[in-house]
Structure formats: structure tokens, C-alpha cells
């Protein structure tokens, strides 16, 4: 996707607003996922055939992480280093989700669909945030 396509997706061409919107959307989706894991770890564990204790722990981590990303989305201007950290954490989450599916987890069919799907969504957040940050700071500033 080009920067123009991401701008259209964010409904703005202003890089700071685009970045804040992508961070806020990430926080909202991650928060909903985290709360779902917290309040329904048992039923979701059975549906996905993933340990409910793991989902409960992930729910706690995701909820706290979402709160941090939401706070970051509210900052103007967005601090570059924490945004880079969000991008890298999102990429690590996506990669580790796929590794866990291949090496560690033995989920149900629903879980085998859900795990890579959520990894793809999180990788999409990382890409959108990277493009917005690059538009904001320029290519030389974020490659350090």
C-alpha cells in the first residue's frame, strides 16, 4: 500500500493525525481482544482449543498494552521512540503468534484460523503506523 492509500484509510493527509488514528484503532482493537480474553477465557479457550490460563494472561497483557497505546495516541505530537516501540512490539507479536502456532500450540480449526488472522491484523497495524510515522518524521529519522 502506498502512503496515499494509508492516508485515505485514515481519512486524512496530515501525518500526525494519521498516526494518532492508527494508534487509536490499534488500542481499541487490542483492548477489545484483551477484555474478551479476560472475561471469557474459558469459553474462548474451549473454542480455540488454547489453554484458558494462557488466554487470561494474554488478556491482562493486551489490556495493559492497549491502555498504553491509547495514551500514546492521545499525545500530540506523538513521541517517536514510544511509537517505534509499538511498531516493533506489534511486529514481534505477529511473528511470535505464527511461531507459537507452528511450534507450540495445537488449536482447533477456529484457533488455527484465529491465530494467524489476528497476527495479520497486528502486522497491518505495524505497517500503517510505520507509514504514518515515516510521513511525519521523514525516512532518515526512523531508520536509526
C-alpha positions as CSV (number, residue, x, y, z in Angstrom):
1,X,0.0,0.0,0.0
2,X,1.2,3.5,-0.7
3,X,1.2,6.4,1.7
4,X,-1.7,7.9,-0.2
5,X,-3.7,4.7,0.4
6,X,-3.0,4.8,4.1
7,X,-4.0,8.5,4.2
8,X,-7.3,7.5,2.6
9,X,-7.7,4.8,5.1
10,X,-7.0,7.3,7.9
11,X,-9.3,9.8,6.2
12,X,-6.6,12.5,6.5
13,X,-3.4,13.5,4.8
14,X,-2.0,15.1,7.9
15,X,0.7,12.7,9.2
16,X,0.3,13.5,12.9
17,X,-3.5,12.8,12.7
18,X,-2.9,9.7,10.6
19,X,-0.5,8.3,13.1
20,X,-2.8,9.1,16.1
21,X,-5.7,7.5,14.4
22,X,-3.8,4.3,13.6
23,X,-2.6,4.1,17.2
24,X,-6.1,4.7,18.5
25,X,-7.5,2.0,16.2
26,X,-4.8,-0.4,17.4
27,X,-5.6,0.4,21.0
28,X,-9.3,-0.1,20.5
29,X,-8.9,-3.5,18.7
30,X,-6.3,-4.7,21.1
31,X,-8.3,-3.6,24.1
32,X,-11.4,-5.4,22.9
33,X,-9.4,-8.5,22.3
34,X,-7.7,-8.2,25.7
35,X,-11.0,-7.7,27.6
36,X,-12.6,-10.7,25.7
37,X,-9.7,-12.9,26.8
38,X,-10.1,-11.6,30.4
39,X,-13.8,-12.1,30.7
40,X,-14.3,-15.1,28.5
41,X,-11.0,-17.0,28.7
42,X,-12.8,-20.3,29.5
43,X,-15.3,-20.3,26.6
44,X,-12.7,-18.9,24.2
45,X,-10.1,-21.4,25.3
46,X,-12.6,-24.2,24.6
47,X,-13.5,-22.7,21.2
48,X,-9.9,-22.1,20.1
49,X,-8.5,-25.2,22.0
50,X,-6.0,-23.0,23.7
51,X,-5.3,-23.1,27.5
52,X,-7.7,-20.7,29.2
53,X,-4.9,-19.7,31.7
54,X,-2.8,-18.6,28.7
55,X,-5.7,-16.5,27.3
56,X,-6.3,-15.0,30.8
57,X,-2.6,-13.9,31.0
58,X,-2.7,-12.6,27.4
59,X,-5.8,-10.7,28.2
60,X,-4.2,-8.9,31.0
61,X,-1.1,-8.1,29.0
62,X,-3.2,-7.0,26.0
63,X,-5.4,-4.8,28.1
64,X,-2.5,-3.0,29.7
65,X,-0.7,-2.7,26.4
66,X,-3.9,-1.2,24.8
67,X,-4.1,1.4,27.5
68,X,-0.5,2.4,26.8
69,X,-1.1,2.6,23.1
70,X,-4.3,4.6,23.8
71,X,-2.3,7.0,25.9
72,X,0.3,7.3,23.2
73,X,-2.5,8.0,20.6
74,X,-3.6,11.0,22.8
75,X,-0.2,12.7,22.8
76,X,0.4,15.5,20.4
77,X,3.0,15.4,19.0
78,X,3.4,11.6,19.2
79,X,6.8,10.8,20.7
80,X,8.8,8.9,18.1
81,X,10.6,6.4,20.3
82,X,7.5,5.0,22.0
83,X,5.7,4.8,18.6
84,X,8.7,2.9,17.2
85,X,8.4,0.6,20.3
86,X,4.7,0.0,19.5
87,X,5.6,-0.8,15.9
88,X,8.3,-3.3,16.9
89,X,6.1,-4.9,19.6
90,X,3.3,-5.4,17.0
91,X,5.7,-7.0,14.6
92,X,7.1,-9.2,17.3
93,X,3.6,-10.2,18.3
94,X,2.7,-11.2,14.8
95,X,5.8,-13.2,14.3
96,X,5.6,-14.9,17.7
97,X,1.9,-15.8,17.1
98,X,2.9,-17.6,13.9
99,X,5.8,-19.4,15.6
100,X,3.6,-20.4,18.5
101,X,1.1,-21.8,16.1
102,X,3.7,-23.8,14.2
103,X,5.8,-25.0,17.2
104,X,3.8,-24.9,20.4
105,X,0.0,-24.6,20.1
106,X,-2.3,-27.3,18.8
107,X,-5.5,-25.3,18.4
108,X,-8.9,-26.3,17.0
109,X,-9.8,-25.2,13.4
110,X,-11.2,-22.0,14.8
111,X,-7.9,-21.4,16.6
112,X,-5.9,-22.3,13.6
113,X,-7.8,-19.6,11.7
114,X,-7.9,-17.0,14.5
115,X,-4.2,-17.0,15.4
116,X,-2.8,-16.1,12.0
117,X,-5.7,-13.8,11.4
118,X,-5.0,-11.7,14.5
119,X,-1.3,-11.8,13.6
120,X,-2.1,-10.4,10.2
121,X,-4.2,-7.6,11.7
122,X,-1.4,-6.7,14.2
123,X,1.1,-6.7,11.4
124,X,-1.2,-4.4,9.5
125,X,-1.3,-2.0,12.4
126,X,2.5,-2.0,12.5
127,X,2.7,-1.3,8.8
128,X,0.1,1.5,9.0
129,X,1.9,3.1,12.0
130,X,5.3,2.8,10.2
131,X,4.0,4.5,7.1
132,X,2.4,7.3,9.2
133,X,5.5,7.8,11.3
134,X,7.7,7.9,8.2
135,X,5.4,10.5,6.7
136,X,5.6,12.5,9.9
137,X,9.4,12.3,10.5
138,X,10.9,11.5,7.1
139,X,12.6,8.3,6.1
140,X,16.0,9.2,7.6
141,X,14.7,9.8,11.1
142,X,13.1,6.4,11.8
143,X,15.8,4.1,10.5
144,X,18.3,4.9,13.3
